[in-house]
């Protein structure tokens, strides 16, 4: 891209299993932008809370956690890593247990306020593709381009099931679909920053699309 062109802020929202992470990485690589995975930021806070035995209903301890945690978030091209001190904990954040707890802790005001502030800092200069559940509605409501990526619950469950199979987890497809439906309900009904499509976001249903087709649709709309 030409150096004199303004760097854009691109928001990609949607439920789990819709393909957000994969297409966001590809889009960031295509544009030469940084990729920011906000979902893994919430997973990291949940990981820290579980590790320290902090339960969600202890608002005082949760508030102290976000103040004292030694987590750092490092975008590097189309990769986004999380460190606890000097340790890269990114591989530890994709377990079903952390998936469950991230939905629980992400609804807490102290956690959301802390991470939204960090997310805005990461994206304030533009040149970023940021994906999550409330990027276009809360984090960057003035983003240059907004997309809401969705797919049928069955297709999203199948994709997540295949990911877990690659990790050699002992899990059944119907169980994965039920977990995703439960997560969708929690995220959509939470009081603070619920999962929803921004009014000006372009909706893409990826149920019958390849990742390459989703990427092409986004690139057709983006004018750097």
C-alpha positions in Angstrom: 0.0 0.0 0.0 1.1 3.5 -0.6 2.6 5.3 2.5 0.5 8.4 1.9 -2.8 6.6 2.2 -4.7 6.8 5.5 -4.6 3.6 7.5 -8.0 2.2 8.2 -9.7 0.7 11.2 -11.6 -2.5 10.3 -14.0 -4.2 12.7 -15.1 -7.8 12.4 -17.8 -9.0 14.8 -19.8 -12.2 15.1 -20.4 -15.3 17.2 -17.9 -18.1 17.9 -17.2 -20.4 14.9 -18.2 -18.0 12.2 -14.7 -17.8 10.9 -13.7 -14.3 12.3 -10.2 -15.2 13.4 -9.2 -16.9 10.1 -10.5 -14.2 7.8 -9.3 -11.4 10.0 -5.7 -12.7 9.8 -5.9 -13.1 6.1 -7.4 -9.6 5.6 -4.7 -8.1 7.9 -2.0 -9.9 5.8 -3.5 -8.8 2.5 -3.7 -5.1 3.6 -0.4 -5.1 5.5 -2.2 -4.3 8.8 -1.9 -5.5 12.3 -4.3 -8.2 13.5 -5.9 -7.9 17.0 -7.9 -10.8 18.5 -10.0 -9.3 21.3 -11.6 -12.7 22.1 -8.2 -14.1 23.2 -7.8 -11.0 25.5 -10.9 -12.0 27.4 -9.7 -15.5 27.5 -6.4 -14.3 29.0 -8.2 -12.5 31.8 -10.4 -15.6 32.4 -7.2 -17.8 32.5 -5.6 -15.5 35.1 -8.8 -15.5 37.2 -9.1 -19.3 37.1 -5.4 -19.7 37.8 -5.7 -17.5 40.9 -9.0 -19.0 42.0 -11.0 -15.8 41.7 -14.7 -16.4 41.3 -16.8 -14.0 39.1 -19.1 -12.8 42.0 -16.1 -11.3 43.9 -16.1 -7.9 42.2 -13.4 -6.6 44.5 -11.0 -9.4 43.6 -11.8 -9.1 39.9 -11.1 -5.4 40.0 -7.8 -6.1 41.8 -6.9 -8.7 39.2 -7.2 -6.4 36.2 -5.0 -3.9 38.1 -2.3 -6.3 39.1 -2.2 -8.8 36.2 1.1 -9.2 34.4 -0.5 -9.9 31.0 0.7 -8.3 27.8 -0.8 -8.4 24.3 1.5 -8.3 21.3 0.3 -8.0 17.7 2.9 -9.1 15.1 1.6 -9.0 11.6 -1.2 -11.5 11.3 -0.3 -13.1 14.7 -1.6 -12.0 18.1 0.1 -13.4 21.2 -0.5 -13.1 24.9 2.2 -13.2 27.5 2.1 -13.7 31.3 5.3 -12.1 32.3 7.8 -13.6 29.9 5.7 -16.8 29.2 3.7 -17.0 26.0 0.4 -18.4 27.2 -1.4 -18.2 23.9 -1.6 -22.0 23.4 -3.3 -22.4 26.8 -6.2 -20.1 26.0 -8.1 -22.3 23.5 -9.5 -25.0 25.9 -13.2 -25.5 26.4 -12.8 -24.6 30.1 -11.3 -21.2 29.2 -13.9 -20.7 26.5 -16.7 -21.1 29.1 -15.1 -18.8 31.7 -14.2 -16.1 29.1 -17.9 -15.6 28.4 -18.6 -15.4 32.2 -15.8 -12.9 33.0 -16.3 -10.9 29.8 -19.6 -9.7 31.2 -18.0 -8.1 34.2 -17.7 -4.3 34.1 -14.1 -4.3 35.5 -12.9 -6.7 32.9 -14.6 -5.0 30.0 -13.5 -1.5 30.9 -9.9 -2.6 31.3 -9.8 -4.5 28.0 -11.8 -2.0 25.9 -9.3 0.7 26.9 -6.4 -1.6 25.8 -8.2 -2.4 22.6 -8.7 1.2 21.7 -5.0 1.9 22.4 -4.0 -1.0 20.1 -6.2 0.3 17.3 -6.1 4.1 17.7 -3.5 4.7 15.0 -5.4 2.7 12.4 -3.9 0.1 10.2 -5.6 -2.6 12.2 -8.1 -5.4 11.6 -9.8 -6.1 15.0 -12.2 -9.0 15.6 -14.5 -9.8 18.5 -18.1 -9.4 19.5 -18.4 -5.6 20.2 -15.8 -4.0 18.0 -18.2 -2.2 15.7 -20.7 -1.3 18.5 -18.5 -0.4 21.5 -14.8 -0.4 20.9 -14.7 1.4 17.5 -18.2 2.5 16.6 -16.6 4.9 14.1 -14.5 2.2 12.4 -14.0 2.8 8.7 -15.4 -0.6 7.8 -17.5 -3.0 9.9 -18.4 -6.5 9.1 -20.7 -9.0 11.0 -19.7 -12.5 10.2 -22.2 -15.3 10.9 -23.1 -18.9 10.0 -25.7 -21.4 11.1 -25.2 -23.0 14.5 -24.7 -26.4 13.0 -21.9 -25.1 10.7 -20.2 -23.2 13.4 -20.4 -26.2 15.7 -18.9 -28.4 13.0 -16.0 -26.0 12.5 -15.3 -25.7 16.2 -15.5 -29.5 16.5 -12.9 -29.9 13.8 -10.6 -27.5 15.6 -11.0 -29.5 18.8 -10.4 -32.8 17.0 -7.1 -31.4 15.8 -6.3 -30.8 19.4 -7.1 -34.4 20.2 -9.9 -33.3 22.7 -12.5 -36.0 23.6 -15.6 -34.1 22.6 -18.8 -34.9 20.6 -20.3 -32.7 17.9 -23.7 -32.3 19.5 -22.0 -31.2 22.7 -20.0 -28.5 20.9 -23.1 -27.2 19.2 -24.9 -27.0 22.6 -21.9 -25.1 24.1 -21.9 -22.6 21.2 -25.7 -22.1 21.5 -25.2 -21.5 25.3 -22.4 -19.1 24.6 -24.4 -17.2 22.0 -27.3 -16.8 24.5 -24.9 -15.5 27.2 -23.2 -13.1 24.9 -26.4 -11.8 23.3 -28.3 -11.3 26.6 -25.5 -9.8 28.8 -26.3 -6.3 30.0 -22.9 -4.8 29.1 -21.9 -4.7 25.4 -24.0 -7.6 24.2 -23.2 -9.4 20.9 -25.2 -7.7 18.1 -24.7 -6.5 14.6 -23.9 -2.8 14.3 -26.6 -1.0 12.1 -23.9 0.0 9.6 -22.1 -3.3 9.5 -22.0 -5.5 6.4 -23.6 -8.9 7.2 -21.8 -11.9 5.7 -23.3 -15.4 6.1 -20.4 -17.8 5.8 -22.4 -21.0 6.1 -21.8 -22.0 2.5 -18.8 -19.8 1.7 -15.1 -20.7 1.8 -12.8 -18.4 3.7 -11.4 -17.2 0.4 -14.9 -16.2 -0.7 -15.5 -14.3 2.5 -12.2 -12.5 2.2 -13.1 -11.6 -1.4 -16.4 -10.1 -0.4 -14.7 -8.0 2.3 -12.0 -6.8 -0.1 -14.7 -5.8 -2.7 -16.2 -3.4 -0.1 -12.9 -1.9 1.3 -11.4 1.0 -0.4 -8.0 1.8 1.1 
